Amino acid sequence: MPEREHTPQPFRISTVVSSGASEDDQIFLPLAALQGLTRLGGRAALGPRLGQHPKGDSVGGKISLVELSVPGEPAEVERWVGELSRAFASPSAGAPESVEVRPVREIVSSEGTVLVTIHGLVIWLTSLIMGIIALCVMATTIAIVLERRKDIAVMKALGASDRLVMRLFLAEGAGLGLLGGLAGVLVGALLAHELGRRLFGVSLAPAWWTLPLLCLASMVLSVLAAVFPVRIVRGVRPAVALKGE
């Protein structure tokens, strides 16, 4: 048989897919254009049977695999599997033979396992970081209180109560927590944007509605970590601390 002559046909590149999966090595074309190049046009499209609007495409007699991406929950995917199975199983003059409709559960299951693992790892790392931050705040507050023993003694000698002095230190800790929360959110947003652009080629926009929550959590953590060190104020004796001054 003589070989078929294919006429070159130009196409415009609309976008470049970079997903890190098998799609990176594939070229996506409209079905009608692909069938025109390969001369595999044949049977009529099954769009009306599936409740879809036909677009003039046809399912060729030699096409062995059709991949359909269905966004949604597993129940939505199962609903599409059942609908497609019933559509292909119903008797029709143009119905293809030996058609199997199945979801790629292996990929979905592995992706879900990875996401669950990453979610647990992030929670564990967040808890560890919060514990380290609490210890750092506690150590810093102890150093500040010990450094200001004479100032505390002067305030108590002038009539300030232990509760008032403790409130001042707690307010200072809350202020430092607020500044730390603001700085952490801004630096984290910049790092996430840069990492998302370099690693995944996408721009990650920060959710600014979380800013008040993060700042409040940082303030609460700082105040709770400073409660124990501030109790040192009660043990400061003005006569002893100011002796020789």
Summary of the structure (lengths in Angstrom):
residues: 245
radius of gyration: 33.5
end to end distance: 111.9
largest distance: 113.4
contacts: 523
relative contact order: 0.08
helix: 63%
strand: 1%
